[in-house]
């Protein structure tokens, strides 16, 4: 343990030796967190998971951003307008946004962001040579152009109400052509953006240091320049238990996980902070746009799970509240609604299944009578991380007369097998790519059958497909939300999946951290964070 602590202290010292005189840095102005998954790239075109997104969110901006309530707000765009046919989006840019200082900009070491920078950045996102995993964000875009230095226009192929939300993703950040072309693929480790912090130093798998951008364009409601912090220090301890101990000892300001190795030490079974930590730690929690579920493959004619009776019996056959209490210390919302998670417009808590063991037994008895299969058996495939959930469900379903086996395989194997229809029932999760229920419902469109799309269940329903297509054309927000709920309800009426729970974001901070906030996409925004001594 001393070795880990010494290692951590050594890293912090190294960080600030490389930044400036460590004696001049007030610890209350440095935000420290650990990223146990490491960071693969600081290029926003490759920000495909939380570790990368959190880092690039401090370094880059796009046309738009999203607040903690999922409202789309202007960022580098001062304002925008949408044409009556919902095909043309016109963005007028601010004139006070500058790239981080870099000698390659020439005499002034920086320059103003103009519309042609977005044209370049979007073309780069689409460039097959760049091979960005985010190029799909522009799939529905017909074209885009800079009309002048302050006006950028995007034209869609068809109306798409969720498009503004897509533009808030880090993939759509603006990058400077002259810097990107100078570094090439090494831009991933030499990022230059417009964000509240600028890149200082990155030793992969060891540390990342960001410093305050004193030229940042955004201010708080009182007119004070953002951010408040002077620096961000990120370490990469791979072990969650070590990360937890560093947080408890005060060497980290923030912990964003609930791992089985320490959840019982930190939380009571009801999800409250244990009394020994109340004086030092704050807890923030709220809905997270992530649905954990079991999925049925509906194209396997030989599987007993082709029976809607069995699928409904499974949905009714276990207690989700009990599962969350014992396996997650109350963190997470039992999924009694549909696939759309709590926190998104279109969510309805009443369209799903509740724990009704007697009804589940009746459904299984009906299945036996109709099929002559008197000992139905299923195999749930999962990864080791979710074995405890599947074993809980296994025990509960055995009580209603269903034989259940649990098969544990590596995550990569499960990913391939579910995409190719090799698994009858498997554990899965879906985290929103963008905050619109269309993102969830696309998993049940027959146009998206896996492996070409995300419809892993091969659910097919003509009424659903009609409603799904109509949702693209519905510009009235309230009516579109009602349509989303109808689609979700239809999927649940056919028991195409077994929703387990809607996840929650849970953040633990030291008592001296203020202004961190929380949001359903679990985005880390450090602009408004303050620390006291």
Secondary structure, 3 states (H helix, E strand, C coil): CHHHHHHHHHHHHHHHHCCCCHHHCCHHHEEEEECCCCCCCCCHHHCCCHHHHHHHHHHCCCCEEECCCCCEEECCEEEEEECCCCCEEEEEECCCCECCCCHHHCCCCCCECCHHHHHHHHHHHHCCCCCCCCHHHHCCEEEEEEEECCEEEEEECCCCCCHHHHCCCHHHCCCCHHHHHHHHHHHHHCCCCCCCEEEEEEECCCEEEEEECCCCCCECCCCCECCCCCEEEEECCCCHHHHHHHHHCCCCCEECCCCCCCHHHHECCCCCECHHHCCCEEEEEEEEEEEEEEEECCCCCCCHHHCHHHHHHHHHCCCHHHHHHHHCCCCCEECCCCCCCCCCCCCCCCCCCCCCHHHHHHHHHHHHHHHCCCCCEEEEEECHHHHHHHHHHHHHHHCCCCEEEEEECCHHHHHHHHHCCCCCEEEEEEECCCCCCHHHHHHHCHHHECCCCCECCCCCCHHHHHHHHHHHHCCCHHHHHHHHHHHHHHHHHCCCEEEEEEEEEEEEEECCEECCCCCCCCCCCCCCCEECC
